[in-house]
Amino acid sequence: MKSYLAAAIQMTSQPDLEKNLIEAEELIDLAVRQGAELVCLPENFAFMGEEQDKITQAEAIAQKTEKFLHRMAQRFQVTILGGGFPILVEGTQKVYNTALLIDPNGKELARYYKVHLFDVNVPDGNTYRESSTVMAGKELPPVYHSDTLGTLGLSVCYDVRFPELYRYLAQQGAEVLFVPAAFTAYTGKDHWQVLLQARAIENTAYVIAPAQTGNHYGLRHTHGHAMIIDPWGMVLADAGDQPGVAVAEIDPARLAQVRRQMPSLEHRVF
Ligand SMILES: O=C(O)CNC(=O)[C@H](CS)NC(=O)CCC(=O)C(=O)O
């Protein structure tokens, strides 16, 4: 593992695939110009709209988005995380909420189907029933061991509330945890940063958390604050509440230092 720059992209995705992919490309370009070698897109980067519209367009979204990720990785010669987009589950009317990691040659390194689905009545009056259109993944997320970028662990959004998933990733050697998200504005203001810092601190790992921000359609507002957090829990970069990028250094020397200073991973009893 070497020292390198990573980017957490922040978008306001709409119910418009083509528009979102153009916007994503511009932000990837911006991140690469700032020197990022690992570029991470948020959950729903390709499409954010009514559940039913997502299902109707699922085939096109899945096909075009997967191609887009391969094309971007190759064109910009970076590793890309596509933080969450729908892929139809054969023989059903449901999709997997899927995160893909692609290398600069366009090769797929890792794939994860979101396990925890957001079926929550948020006190602001919005009701979320992700399980009405999404099939829950049944397997723990993968880690990918990269010689240059370190050991990378996948997850998506609502997963961040389930610490056992990240402890599993840490046990598999994860040094960098991805949490691509579309956190609601209401829960995000109180929980987003706290949860991310907790996952970083308790696993002494970097957290890269790309995010959705602003108003998408109807009453859907997301929290923003795409960020990168170091293994001590320090926020290294925060994209605020507008579309953009948060860029920060992922440094193996810092990781080793924190794991020396706070060896809690080695003191686990259970
Ligand atoms: O809002 C939308 O339209 C799109 N959102 C999503 O796709 C996903 C599943 S519904 N959002 C979350 O998981 C939010 C979790 C969250 O906000 C929390 O855990 O508090």
The ligand as an SDF file (V2000), in Angstrom:
LIG
                    3D

 20 19  0  0  0  0  0  0  0  0999 V2000
  -34.1970    8.6120   -0.2980 O   0  0  0  0  0  0  0  0  0  0  0  0
  -34.2230    8.1240   -1.4090 C   0  0  0  0  0  0  0  0  0  0  0  0
  -35.0410    8.4140   -2.2910 O   0  0  0  0  0  0  0  0  0  0  0  0
  -33.1990    7.1130   -1.7660 C   0  0  0  0  0  0  0  0  0  0  0  0
  -32.6490    6.4910   -0.6230 N   0  0  0  0  0  0  0  0  0  0  0  0
  -32.1050    5.2920   -0.7500 C   0  0  0  0  0  0  0  0  0  0  0  0
  -32.0330    4.7940   -1.8340 O   0  0  0  0  0  0  0  0  0  0  0  0
  -31.6030    4.5340    0.4110 C   0  0  0  0  0  0  0  0  0  0  0  0
  -32.5970    3.4260    0.5970 C   0  0  0  0  0  0  0  0  0  0  0  0
  -34.2710    4.0340    0.7250 S   0  0  0  0  0  0  0  0  0  0  0  0
  -31.4740    5.3570    1.5800 N   0  0  0  0  0  0  0  0  0  0  0  0
  -30.9850    4.9320    2.7260 C   0  0  0  0  0  0  0  0  0  0  0  0
  -30.5780    3.7900    2.9150 O   0  0  0  0  0  0  0  0  0  0  0  0
  -30.9880    6.0160    3.7820 C   0  0  0  0  0  0  0  0  0  0  0  0
  -30.5320    5.5810    5.1560 C   0  0  0  0  0  0  0  0  0  0  0  0
  -30.7220    6.6880    6.1090 C   0  0  0  0  0  0  0  0  0  0  0  0
  -31.0090    7.8120    5.7650 O   0  0  0  0  0  0  0  0  0  0  0  0
  -30.5600    6.4300    7.5510 C   0  0  0  0  0  0  0  0  0  0  0  0
  -30.0880    5.3320    7.9370 O   0  0  0  0  0  0  0  0  0  0  0  0
  -30.9130    7.3100    8.3390 O   0  0  0  0  0  0  0  0  0  0  0  0
  1  2  2  0
  2  3  1  0
  2  4  1  0
  4  5  1  0
  5  6  1  0
  6  7  2  0
  6  8  1  0
  8  9  1  0
  8 11  1  0
  9 10  1  0
 11 12  1  0
 12 13  2  0
 12 14  1  0
 14 15  1  0
 15 16  1  0
 16 17  2  0
 16 18  1  0
 18 19  2  0
 18 20  1  0
M  END
$$$$
